[in-house]
Amino acid sequence: MGPIEVRVAPTARPGPTDEALRRRGPLPGRASAGAAGFDVVAWIERAVTLAPGQRAKIGCGFAIELPVGYEAQMRPRSGLALEYGVTLLNAPGTVDADYRGEVCAIVYNAGEKPFVVEPGMRIAQLVVAAVAPVTLVQVRELSRSDRGSGGFGSTGTS
């Protein structure tokens, strides 16, 4: 099976004022040939400072058209998480195949110091994944399993 075609288009949102960033544009790109995700940038006019514990919806400057049966997942960048405690809320955030608006990221500062989201900064990664077709079937009772109804922490840590 070859690659699937996913269409992307810049939005009308004004982005960074820096001319070099404007020429590059907001469309996601892979940082390396083997990367699973596409880097997504903050397509904003001016920097946004997030205090510890603060979150902000950051526009990414593009819209996406996915084939039916696929989703795009917005995921945090590991370097931002490790170095600054910055992550994405609702991660992975799902972009549905029928959504045509601007892709945004909910950036959250879980760190101990203010964090500045700069225009053009790589803030997330976008991973496209297949979604299995599913039909939910209502039943009166579910079959038994070894785990049963054991939830959070029920299987231990080692």
N, C-alpha and C positions, 0 to 999 in steps of 0.2 A: 504494500500500500504506500502510495506516495504522500507527499505533504498535502494537507488540506489548505484551501484558500480562505484566508481571513482578511476582510477588507477593513482598512482604517482610513480615517479622514480627519484632518485638523478641524477644530471647531473655530467659531468666530471670536472666541475669547481673546482679548488682548493679553499678550504674554510678557515675557521679560523685555525690558527696554534695551538690554545689551544687544548690539547688532550681530555679533558672532552667534549668540544663542538663537536669535530670531532666524538667522540663515539656516542653522541646524534643524530648527523646527521641533515640534513636540512629539513626533511619532516615536513609538517605542523601538528599541533596537537591542540586539544581542551583544553582550560585551565580549563573548568568545564563541567560537564555532560550536563548542559542546554545551553551551548554556541551555538549560531547560526553559528559562524564562527570559522575557524581554524587559530590559530596564525601562522604567517609567519615570518621567521627570515632573517636577513641580512647575507647571506652566502658569506662573503668577507674575504680576507686574513688580511687586516689591516683596521684600523679605517678611516672613511671619515668624514672630518669636513665641515659642511655646514654653510657658513656665512649667516646672515639675507638676505632673498631674493634669496638665491641660491637653486638650485635643482640638484639632481643627480640620475642617473639610478643605482639602487642597485640590484644586482643579488640575487636571493633567493635560488639557489642551487637545484631546482627540476623542473621537467616537469610533465605535467598532461595530462591524457586522459579522456575526458568527454564523456558520451554518447550523441549521436545526440539528440537535443532537450533541451540541458542544456548549461549553461555558468557558468564560475566561475567569481566572482566579487572581485576585490582587493579593499579593503576599508581601510580608515585610522583607527588608534587606538585612541579611545577617550582620554585616559590618556596622550598620546604624544601631542595631540592637545591642551588639557587644560593646561598642565604643561609647555610646551615648545613652543607652536604655530607651531608644526610640523605636517604636513598632507601629503596626497598623491595628486599629480596633476592627472587630468583625472579620478577623483574618482566619481563613482566606475569605475575602469578600467576593461574592459571585456576581459576575456580569452575565446576564441572561442573553440568549440568542436573539430575542426580540427587542432588546433595549437599544435605542439609537441616540441617547443623550451623551453628554460629556462624561467620560470616565473620571472619577474622583477617588481620592484616598482619604481615609480618616486617620490622620497622623496623630499619634499619642506619645507624649513625653513621659515615660515611666522612670526617667533618670532623676538625678539629684540636682542638676543644674539646668538653667534655661537652655533651650535648643533653638537655633535659628534655621528655619527652612528658607533656603536661598532660591531665587528664581533659577530654573534650569537644573537644580539639584536632583540627582537620582534618589527617589524616595520609596520606590516600590518595585516589585517585579510582577510581570503579567505572565501567567502560565495558562495555556489553552488545554482543556481536557475534555474527553468524551464523557457524555452523560448517558448512562444505561437507561433504556426505556423501561419504565416501571409502572405497574398497575397495582394499586393498593387494594387488598381484598379484606373486607371486614369479616371477622370470625368471632365466635363466642369465647374461644379459648385458644391459647397458643400451645404448641408442643413443649414438652419439658426439655431442659438442657442441664448439663452439669453445673453451669454457673447459676442458673435460675435467675432470680431478680436482684442478685448482688450487683450493686452499682459502684459509684465512686470509691476507689481504693480497695474494692473487695478482692482483687487478685494479688494484693501486696505490692512490694517494691523490689523484691529480689527473687 
